[in-house]
Amino acid sequence: MNSPDNADSVPLSTGSGWRPSDVEGVSIARFEQVIGALRTVQDRVAGARAPESELVEAAKKLDEISRFLAEFQVPHSEQVAGHLDVPGRGQSLVPAFHVDRADDDSVSGRVSFSRFYLGGGGAAHGGAIPLVFDEVLGRLANAGGRVRSRTAYLNVNYRVITPLDEELTLEARFDSEVGRKRFLSAELRKADVVLADAEGLFVALRAGQP
């Protein structure tokens, strides 16, 4: 699931918030390549039990990469990560959500929890699941040119243990809007089995709010 979405095959409305965006001076494909490599490193580190000498060498190599990128640091408002309408928004915190279908009021797609998100007993960490729900519901709340909003609450019900390394489906809906309040809901499934579901309240920002 490291390949980018084929945006041309997804029926999205203009300004829906799910299409890839252009970033001046940056190749989205190349940046995704870096994030994909970082995701792989996270999984390898999480699953590694290497000799101490090899861990020392690995730390040195990671430090080299850190120093290499140090000269390219910019204010968060100018960074690419977190501002791309691509799976995972060009960052490695949240498991990448791959959109299959989307409009202003609903979205469905696929997600997989890799080794990095292991909680215990082969199951995805309980804290990783709300991350995905908040990512998808938050973007849907702001889709269609709506004024930007922030999460007021997110209630998650855990129904069945969520497995690692399996392609799961996630469907989300914009249920209603009352004033500045937006109510949304979603389900995470393995085939027809609901693994977890969520309901969230997102509140539109007032003029001037960051």
Disulfide bonds with the S-S distance in Angstrom:
none
